Amino acid sequence: MSFSIHNSIRLPTVALGLAVSVVGCGRLHTGEAEGDVCNGATVYFSNESLDEAAVYAVSGSQQVRIGTVMAGRSDTLALSPTSLSNGTVYFVVRPLASSRVVSSGPVALHGCDAISLRLPSVQNTIIVLPPRS
């Protein structure tokens, strides 16, 4: 029985290929299928202003900074399950170059939900939209 270098290289390559195939065929856990566990919510935030903006989620007496979005940029922010405990969240945005604070009204959010927020260039309101598809 002969053993060549090609066989010793092929075996790990084939094993790696199979492992990647199996992982690649798995579902991404988006919370859409029955039985999936989702903890937090996703916030798609679009900052159309000329200032960097700090984004906060307020639920009950708890205020949590969920991210900072650069001027003219969009970002995906994660909202922790503890921020969703009572099902209603207020979003507060503070442009970092000013003392202005802008707040949304109450937004009903639960685990696995997604929502889109937009801060317009005039920085006078937070526009709450259904999530982008």
Buried (B, 14 or more C-beta within 10 A) or exposed (E): EEEEEEEEEEEEEEEEEEEEEEEEEEEEEEBEEEEEEBEBBBBBBBBBBEBBBBBBBBBEEEEBEBBBBEBEEBBEBEBBEEBBEEEBBBBBBBBEEEEEEBEBEEBEBEBBBBBBBBBBEEBEBBEBEEEEE
